[in-house]
């Protein structure tokens, strides 16, 4: 890519404004400048993009396709500039032009095409694939509406539509000529062919066009540009029916509308999922487009028989959401390419690999047989056959499994079990953190593990250190480079060299000052957004993630209420000032989660204006938590709250982001917290609470009574009574449902059970913070060990352990 100087860039922006819009620089709005800049960057990316794709073709490289219903990519302008090596010049050019660079960058709408961890993971993986020169692409859906925008009104979450495509999206290229036809409903007819084999014809179908929009995925200063291909649903007009249809105008409009609905919006829930038919349509739409596309490209580019597809193609499915890709590949290979069942099965199971992201039973996908069969009759036949053959194999070849067949069958209780389909149809099944994979193997999926022990493997999640450190925290990143040189940027594990400096006091001061600047910036932002002045020298205690009972934001706010009560009783109490920062969206239909949001906001509205606790305690709920907001909060965090009920959080990735930015974790032994603990130990994080084994034991044998704790711990009783009696806010605002959920449902997430150890852990946090020097040592230790959680490392593990994929480093 051609390096621009700041002046060159400035001239080019001015020239584009003139040529494209007839504008002088003085007349240009921040949005005009953003578009001019994005078009320059896109122009820079284009040649490398074409070259990369041509190289893959010429060299017949093996490629990985990451299929996901979600890609939470956020904003791309800064990361594209960074990866093209243009970020510093751009910042300088914009300043010279009299603009605030961040204001220009903020013109881009976040692409919120995901709910949370799973979607963001997919985005980090794409960044690492390109940055490590792996031939790897994403396939997803171009939702017209992304995850809802959250407003907090009188403490309540209100959802607004996220019409992110209102203004043109500068990074996408529509590829109409590569559109693919998708079939729903219709009838399947069976014929006997001359050789005696059966032929299936799927007829009278509802047809939908899948039109791809390609977004470049730019590697970090390496000229590799892969593709994120997002599919959009459009009506299909058969060539012969193009004219003379005026009669049906309104009928056609209605039809068109119902088709465009398929890619209309992202479903906003990530647990307690409802089996809505439109969601199933979306899933099949994604996999049918992607699989047909993959097979078409394989035939065009490789000149190999389809039996050899697994040598050149591997398909990773992000949870079970794309698991219909398995029967879809069978369909294409048999019905369109004339492979036998056995040959098609060998190809399919050689190409698919499945990642599981949850053990929560509410979040495991199953679809009613009637719905599946009605919408996808041919696909259902194939799933049925997969199930028959699988169950027959169990019956005849695994006699010890006969009794377990109902728990293993792909179709059971009138439903299709997607995780079972994914396991049976894939050569690899992985969990996303060590403990999560162990739970899959030994509990949730033990029946399958004993059947296919070699399929199961762990791939601990990771995050891209380029976005989450280099780009989001330039102050800290610059300091690190000053200390250990720039090699950590390409080799993040080299952050470990920082361990040589943990006793260097003057240097630790510099780390402190980098953090302080970020805290000041966040304090300014909070003031501008909420009107509340927070003390930038207080401990910034951060919990940012989707709102879920198992993530236990409730435990956090109970701690806040406890501190508040203490300060009310004794306003002179000597405490280190704290600012509790929350960001969380609740699924719109998740009542209790919304009540917890209301509670946090209600507590905030009392605490923040109470003179007795002034300067000692602040509670900030930042609305509309998204990728861009995360980039502002994470660099400023002192404490990272990772307090899920042990065994429930598959991995977590926010924990890694905050660690990499020098925050200390307070957390349970759950998900990737355990692997953070492996690295930094008890001295450098605050572990508390029940272990996963204890939690699972309680579930199995009972034995814990929430009421006992309520009756014996005065602090707990006081808090719960305050909720019940409406002591927070007015009498109208009371939190009886939270109260009863804990006491009548026996506290299913062990909030009361872990209350005491959590309070103790927070006391240790406070004591540790008072010793600035020791705190800084721990902070730098966390940064030093965080390189292992770069998604570069994770992707290397996928590439060698599952995909058998080679880095494609071919010099021009
Ligand atoms: C499924 C069917 C119908 C509607 C919605 C869904 C659906 C959508 C999203 C189900 C689940 C999700 C998202 C799950 C998720 O984000 N899981 C998180 O994945 C992270 C990456 O592996 C982990 O770090 C987190 O621990 C896990 O909670």
Boltz pocket constraint, residues with backbone or C-beta under 6 A from the ligand:
constraints:
  - pocket:
      binder: B
      contacts: [[A, 115], [A, 116], [A, 117], [A, 118], [A, 119], [A, 121], [A, 267], [A, 269], [A, 270], [A, 271], [A, 273], [A, 274], [A, 279], [A, 321], [A, 356], [A, 357], [A, 358], [A, 363], [A, 365], [A, 432], [A, 461], [A, 648], [A, 649], [A, 650], [A, 651], [A, 652], [A, 653], [A, 671]]
      max_distance: 6.0
